[in-house]
Amino acid sequence: MNTSFSALELSEPTLKALDAMGFTEPTPIQSRTIPLVMEGRDVIAKAPTGTGKTCAFGIPLIECLNPDMKDLQAVVLCPTRELCEQITGDLRALIRFNPAIRIASIYGGQSMKRQVDALKKHPHIVVATPGRLLDHMGRGNVWLGNLYTAVLDEADEMLKMGFIKDVRRILNATPQDTQVVMFSATISREVMDVAWEYQHDAVEIQVASEGDNRPDIHQYLIHSTGSQRLEDMLDIIRQEEYHRVMVFANMKVSVKQLTERLQKRHGSVDCLHGDMPQSLRNKVMAAFRENKLEILVATDVAARGIDVEDVEAVFNYDIPDENEYYLHRIGRTGRAKRQGAAYTFMSDADRFRIRDILKYTRSEAVTMTFDENRRLIPAVTEEPEE
């Protein structure tokens, strides 16, 4: 059973900010992590997406820093620009009533001059992608010599994306007694290697996707391939009267083609993929957050870092290449204790792949079909043979 935020002995400005954000009590990962991080302990936490990890490390960072010091006191590393922006936004919401605290966000694709200007204001916390932080360190814009805490968010994904050398270079530039806090959906060998090398007497926390901590997401499988997927998806969107939907495809070219076809049929559609300049990605995300788009088509790079509370449904137009991507995709819906829906299109040949994904993610999904009136109904299915 969760305790209250006030029982965690947080400062009045932080409690006021949490109240303004609509948070009444900590999630399991927050109630277990916040006291440990505030004590200065190293932590390695395994928790599913959508469980409140940003506040789990953000609250103790803010509570423990000294606003009178000019030196940088905390760094948060994350794998993508979108996640960098999301974390920065959440941290700024937490310091709403604590204006003396300064936060800077630095990542590739944004103006270097703008970032240099922000760093000259002596931020207490920097949220960054590893490559851009190293760039600023090399230029002498950032010094980690007095860093108190380093946070690695989405550590598994960050290391899988090839940032392990960058992360090591950054941690090597911090004092030996720097507190290292790691959050990860999976504890991979790369994550453990970094933990063994840089953490001291770390406390391991695991929060399972169950009970109040598991998002309320109804998961459906639909046998549909080729262009029929588009027709089926549009029928479902119309029937369920969805107005905030995310669609995931595996390839950038598929995202572009699908977006063009949807724009001709639906209108209020745009996309996110790795070839887009950051300014355009920011513009698209702003439009989606502001309800100016009903459908956002994306590759998996966009699955991490998109935090829009009222996404009504997620469509897996393509089955994800890796099991954990399935969790990150469907985790865009069912947030803030809302009910969500996730639809996955599959062929007969995908049956074993789907079973592997559901087993890995400990999920259950109902196979659906269309009746003669094009309404979705449960299908009679047979289990695949071993």
Backbone hydrogen bonds, N-H to C=O, Kabsch-Sander energy under -0.5 kcal/mol:
donor,donor_aa,acceptor,acceptor_aa,energy
5,F,24,T,-0.6
8,L,5,F,-1.4
9,E,6,S,-1.7
10,L,5,F,-0.6
15,L,11,S,-2.3
16,K,12,E,-2.5
17,A,13,P,-1.9
18,L,14,T,-2.6
19,D,15,L,-2.1
20,A,16,K,-2.3
21,M,17,A,-1.8
22,G,19,D,-1.1
23,F,18,L,-2.5
24,T,22,G,-0.6
31,S,27,T,-2.8
32,R,28,P,-1.7
33,T,29,I,-1.9
34,I,30,Q,-2.3
36,L,32,R,-0.5
37,V,33,T,-2.5
38,M,34,I,-2.4
39,E,35,P,-1.2
40,G,37,V,-1.2
41,R,36,L,-2.3
42,D,200,H,-0.6
43,V,180,V,-1.1
44,I,203,V,-2.3
45,A,182,M,-3.3
46,K,205,I,-3.2
47,A,45,A,-0.6
47,A,184,S,-1.4
51,T,48,P,-0.8
56,A,52,G,-1.4
57,F,53,K,-1.6
58,G,54,T,-3.2
59,I,55,C,-2.0
61,L,57,F,-1.8
62,I,58,G,-2.3
63,E,59,I,-2.5
64,C,60,P,-2.0
65,L,61,L,-1.1
69,M,66,N,-1.6
73,Q,124,H,-1.9
74,A,124,H,-1.7
75,V,149,T,-2.0
76,V,126,V,-2.8
77,L,75,V,-0.5
77,L,151,V,-3.4
78,C,128,A,-1.9
84,C,80,T,-2.0
85,E,81,R,-2.3
86,Q,82,E,-2.3
87,I,83,L,-2.8
88,T,84,C,-2.1
89,G,85,E,-2.3
90,D,86,Q,-2.3
91,L,87,I,-2.7
92,R,88,T,-2.3
93,A,89,G,-1.6
94,L,90,D,-1.6
95,I,91,L,-1.2
96,R,93,A,-1.1
98,N,95,I,-2.1
101,I,98,N,-1.9
104,A,125,I,-2.3
106,I,127,V,-2.6
110,Q,107,Y,-1.1
115,Q,111,S,-1.7
116,V,112,M,-3.0
117,D,113,K,-2.6
118,A,114,R,-1.7
119,L,115,Q,-2.3
120,K,116,V,-2.0
121,K,117,D,-0.5
121,K,118,A,-0.8
122,H,119,L,-1.5
124,H,102,R,-2.0
125,I,102,R,-1.7
126,V,74,A,-2.2
127,V,104,A,-2.7
128,A,76,V,-2.9
128,A,126,V,-0.5
129,T,106,I,-1.4
133,L,129,T,-2.1
134,L,130,P,-2.4
135,D,131,G,-1.9
136,H,132,R,-2.1
137,M,133,L,-2.4
138,G,134,L,-2.6
139,R,135,D,-1.4
140,G,137,M,-1.1
141,N,136,H,-2.7
142,V,136,H,-0.9
147,L,144,L,-1.6
148,Y,73,Q,-2.0
149,T,73,Q,-1.9
150,A,179,Q,-3.1
151,V,75,V,-3.1
152,L,181,V,-2.9
153,D,77,L,-2.8
153,D,151,V,-0.7
155,A,152,L,-0.5
155,A,183,F,-2.8
158,M,154,E,-2.5
159,L,155,A,-2.4
160,K,156,D,-2.1
161,M,157,E,-1.9
162,G,159,L,-1.3
163,F,158,M,-1.7
164,I,159,L,-0.5
167,V,163,F,-3.0
168,R,164,I,-2.2
169,R,165,K,-2.3
170,I,166,D,-2.2
171,L,167,V,-2.7
172,N,168,R,-2.5
173,A,169,R,-0.7
173,A,170,I,-1.0
174,T,171,L,-1.4
178,T,175,P,-1.8
179,Q,148,Y,-3.1
181,V,150,A,-2.7
181,V,179,Q,-0.5
182,M,43,V,-2.9
183,F,152,L,-2.9
184,S,45,A,-2.3
188,S,186,T,-1.1
192,M,188,S,-2.3
193,D,189,R,-2.4
194,V,190,E,-1.9
195,A,191,V,-2.3
196,W,192,M,-2.9
197,E,193,D,-1.7
198,Y,194,V,-2.4
199,Q,195,A,-2.3
203,V,42,D,-2.7
204,E,202,A,-0.5
205,I,44,I,-2.3
205,I,203,V,-0.5
207,V,46,K,-2.6
208,A,206,Q,-0.5
210,E,208,A,-1.8
213,N,210,E,-1.6
214,R,211,G,-1.4
216,D,338,R,-0.5
217,I,215,P,-1.5
218,H,340,G,-2.7
219,Q,217,I,-0.5
220,Y,342,A,-3.1
221,L,366,V,-2.3
222,I,344,T,-2.6
223,H,368,M,-0.7
224,S,222,I,-0.9
224,S,346,M,-1.9
228,Q,225,T,-1.3
229,R,226,G,-1.3
230,L,227,S,-0.7
231,E,227,S,-1.2
232,D,228,Q,-2.7
233,M,229,R,-2.7
234,L,230,L,-2.4
235,D,231,E,-2.1
236,I,232,D,-2.2
237,I,233,M,-2.5
238,R,234,L,-2.2
239,Q,235,D,-2.8
240,E,236,I,-2.7
241,E,237,I,-0.6
242,Y,237,I,-1.9
245,V,294,E,-2.8
246,M,313,A,-2.1
247,V,296,L,-2.8
248,F,315,F,-3.0
249,A,298,A,-2.0
255,V,251,M,-2.1
256,K,252,K,-2.3
257,Q,253,V,-2.4
258,L,254,S,-2.7
259,T,255,V,-2.4
260,E,256,K,-2.1
261,R,257,Q,-2.1
262,L,258,L,-2.6
263,Q,259,T,-2.6
264,K,260,E,-1.4
265,R,261,R,-1.1
266,H,262,L,-4.0
267,G,262,L,-1.1
268,S,266,H,-1.3
269,V,267,G,-2.2
270,D,295,I,-1.7
272,L,297,V,-2.2
276,M,273,H,-1.5
280,L,277,P,-0.6
281,R,277,P,-2.1
282,N,278,Q,-2.8
283,K,279,S,-1.7
284,V,280,L,-2.5
285,M,281,R,-2.6
286,A,282,N,-2.3
287,A,283,K,-2.0
288,F,284,V,-2.2
289,R,285,M,-2.7
290,E,286,A,-1.9
291,N,288,F,-1.4
292,K,287,A,-2.9
293,L,287,A,-0.8
294,E,268,S,-1.7
295,I,268,S,-2.0
296,L,245,V,-2.3
297,V,270,D,-2.5
298,A,247,V,-2.9
299,T,272,L,-1.2
302,A,299,T,-1.6
303,A,300,D,-1.2
304,R,300,D,-0.7
305,G,303,A,-0.6
307,D,305,G,-0.8
308,V,306,I,-0.5
309,E,307,D,-0.6
311,V,308,V,-1.1
312,E,244,R,-2.3
312,E,310,D,-0.6
313,A,244,R,-1.1
314,V,341,A,-2.4
315,F,246,M,-2.6
316,N,343,Y,-3.5
317,Y,248,F,-1.3
317,Y,315,F,-1.2
318,D,248,F,-1.5
325,Y,322,E,-0.8
326,Y,322,E,-0.8
326,Y,323,N,-1.1
327,L,323,N,-0.8
328,H,324,E,-2.0
329,R,325,Y,-2.5
330,I,326,Y,-2.5
331,G,327,L,-1.8
332,R,329,R,-1.9
333,T,330,I,-1.7
334,G,311,V,-0.7
335,R,309,E,-0.5
338,R,335,R,-1.9
340,G,216,D,-3.1
341,A,312,E,-0.9
342,A,218,H,-2.7
343,Y,314,V,-2.9
344,T,220,Y,-2.3
345,F,316,N,-2.0
346,M,222,I,-2.4
350,D,347,S,-1.4
351,R,348,D,-1.4
354,I,350,D,-2.9
355,R,351,R,-2.1
356,D,352,F,-2.1
357,I,353,R,-2.1
358,L,354,I,-2.6
359,K,355,R,-2.2
360,Y,356,D,-2.6
361,T,357,I,-2.6
362,R,358,L,-0.6
362,R,359,K,-0.6
363,S,358,L,-2.3
366,V,219,Q,-2.6
367,T,365,A,-0.5
368,M,221,L,-3.5
369,T,377,I,-3.0
371,D,375,R,-2.5
374,R,371,D,-2.1
377,I,369,T,-3.2
379,A,367,T,-3.0
381,T,379,A,-0.7
